[in-house]
């Protein structure tokens, strides 16, 4: 399999201006990638903490407490992390919903009456419990009874999207004229009790796939393959993503079989996504066993089997952050042997280009930057307004900072640009500096990101 | 001001194939729009219920209980409503975040420790209260004390994004080198207690804008104008959207002034979005009065003033549904005088095109449809797979159904298409049928939606 860097250099090769330089660089990159894999095995706790510290410094996460992240307790994302998560969720939606005819996006309520009595994470108006406790005439037993009854009738917070999808099965199957297979997809917040050792909330993606019983096994394999490919597509080192079968007993359902997609964090493998073939038990339960309502047109009047595909996208963001950080050997510099580069995939990386100014009249250069910035934003290219920075910084320091932020390209606009419209564009991944005309940069960037998306 | 229909026909005019027909039609549409405005004034409760019933039938909302919707208690959206909401949130993000240099997307936690003790909607693990209640050795007073203390330390569910943004002010201002103005934006779920008479959860959008004290009044006006324009841009009858000033006392803050953006529902005007100029009180509170941390580089070392722009997007979806439904006079048909057309704006409407089959070999026609469907989905054009429908339906019935669903274009593929590649494309807004080659349809649809976006 081609490494990501090689694929990147191949796709860049579509742009003639980068062609020769990329061919020159690709050999170097294969070596660097191999270097990374060797190191990966011996990566220690300290190294994990160094990655987290960098992510916190560069606005990806709020705190660099490695113990919390290991336990999956997300302390929240900074502005760059929030944008990375947005991009990741958008790519998931494109892959699972927008590009498929038989998957519908749904929007299930985040809290709902606790019909089964099994939900214990609830949304409570604490004022109402206080009111019960403050009634002096109530005895100990009456207080217990009233609080219990209040808790029982309170709304349960969703811990997954599964029940919501099961409830929407009947109207959705009408949409496709009761033809199988079809899927219902959603992403958003889910809640957990503190006792689970999980974070309080987690951003999940969910696909619930309904298919005929005889095809459910193939569909599980199909989706497991698809999802693993999706994770690997955006990886720098794709071998850190893997899948493994899970024994069906874990789910306590007779017909169940599962597949987990794992990421190999420095502290060990963690599950990012889990796929279950769950049979028809829960679909029947959700509709009180009304088989006739659930029959689909597959010739055999059977109740559909259900496959769930659920990912934890907070964990997914962390996987890509760990996966993308590369220690790069800097040649010709004795002072600093290694430079850290956050090589997030071009479509995922939160900032596609940084605009900086070099020598020249600051006022005039800033005006050019403002104009270019708006042009790029209008084309939905995310820009870092580096020209606002007034702290003096060498070009080396600036590049090191942008590399750590994962900024894909850096441009410097200087007095030359004012004269002839030319500016310098530096690539994060090749470190090569190209000169191009200011009028070309928008199309160059759109083309680069869009090409990366389709490889 | 041009009505939406006229604007639509003007923009369609960019495509030569539609040019002549649109010129013919635009006069008719001005009349129809005027007809709608007259009727709007006398719209009764029954008519509101008819709109909701149609929205429920066509998969936009889950239940058509008008009393709940009036009280703002959303019963949830169906697949088409969920997609409409997605489109609306995406356009909001494009307008407020992606196209602006100084607005950053953030992601604040949905539940957090209740520092101020003012939060009363909380996430509770009910098992833990049960454990307290089940201890036989505890007296009445001990139970009250322990439950109280447990409630106090439980996590509060967010009711808005304001606190989250205030907390991210310092690291974010570092990003822009402490230069004002800048904004922090977010959208997602917020919670409410049942006592508020509000729905349990609501999808909100939030922009928190930090600016220098002397410019805060202008910025409030700027954002109020921008936001009203945004709502009107997607409206069919833009006069139903309006803004009005709100007295500052409503917020109990000395420096406050507000603007509400209203939609004129059949049952009266309701607020969709509210903008507040709030002074610096809350920013100072959130940072324990540490003024020096908050100073920005505006020459005067002052603490920034804060403007909040908060919309209820569930209500926004309902506004556009009510706004877009048009009763259209059908000429030449005695049986049915009025036809309902859900004229959602091309960029908002959940389904851009429906694929249906006419006379010919069903098997072969379906194959053509499958191919075309995948091609359209790959270009991110949402498609309705009407060819899966096996219930016999006249073309008139089919069009009526698609018009009610707000499907922008309908295509029929028949035996002619197999011979010469030509198919018929019907426009929802003009009801005109055009013949075009199957290879042209993808570019035609992308072009149409993209042109609608930029007018």
Interface residues (C-beta under 8 A of the other chain):
Chain A: X59 X76 X77 X78 X79 X81 X82 X83 X85 X86 X94 X98 X99 X100 X101 X102 X104 X105 X106 X107 X108 X109 X110 X111 X120 X121 X122 X123 X124 X125 X126 X127 X128 X129 X130 X133 X139 X140 X143 X144 X147 X148 X151 X154 X155 X157 X168 X171 X172 X175 X176 X177 X179 X184 X186 X188 X189 X191 X193 X194 X195 X200 X201 X370 X373 X374 X377 X378 X380 X382 X383 X385 X388 X389 X390 X391
Chain B: X59 X76 X77 X78 X79 X81 X82 X83 X85 X86 X94 X98 X99 X100 X101 X102 X104 X105 X106 X107 X108 X109 X110 X111 X120 X121 X122 X123 X124 X125 X126 X127 X128 X129 X130 X133 X139 X140 X143 X144 X147 X148 X151 X154 X155 X157 X168 X171 X172 X175 X176 X177 X179 X184 X186 X188 X189 X191 X193 X194 X195 X200 X201 X370 X373 X374 X377 X378 X380 X382 X383 X385 X388 X389 X390 X391
